[in-house]
């Protein structure tokens, strides 16, 4: 890592230091004599993440200063906005404001060339489940697949009709920050085209712990900006199901018991319907 910092500091004429950040990417902050200001530097392992973050950020603000490849990675240079964590407990007012911020994001960010698309393809998820190790949740997932297969065409049609918005892709309390004392979203590398309800799911399960008052306050805030978010109950269940598949696939590779519990809780919800 010191080699990377040295290379960046030479190129950017800076005094960067690495910062802790809940991400697979490396992030740095410091003053750059090249840009004559404090900068935030994000190093991506994949070009698609770099490209997506750059394209979305350019639509939201003027923070992008530049970017370049480095040692088979991709580096994005941004103006440092000194984001502050949300320190307070999530209450109804904060949940409402979080909904407003996401609603504004969905309205403001428009699709761009090479954006990823939420496919909603049943065959892909069936193949993903088949690749899992033998486990209790693999059996549960295969059983739940049969719940949605008879309605495959209807679900696909509804998803295609409602996949008009650029999703954030990783909505959670850790990606809400205060910037200049105003609540804002950060980290856009997972943005993709899909139904907005997809952006709600992990937030509701992981950060809201399915608290119905928080969910309704969030949705009230969201709908005050963008009322176009409603889906049939069956399609919402399908999106929860596919989110659970993704979580359990991740936790098969990287042990994260708390995150796996979230995926299993999603399965509990669908099985009760």
Secondary structure by P-SEA (a helix, b strand, c coil): caaaaaaaaaaaccbbbbbbccccbbbbbbbbccccccbbbbbbccaaaaaaaaaaaaacccccccccccccbbbbbbcccccccccccccaaaaaaaaaaaaaaaaccccccccccccccaaaaaaaaaaccccaaaaaaaaaaaacccaaaaaaaaaaaccccccccccccccbbbccccccccccccccccccccccccccccccccaaaaaaaaaaaaaaccccccccaaaaaaaaaaaaaaaaaaaaacccaaaaaaaaaaaaaaaac
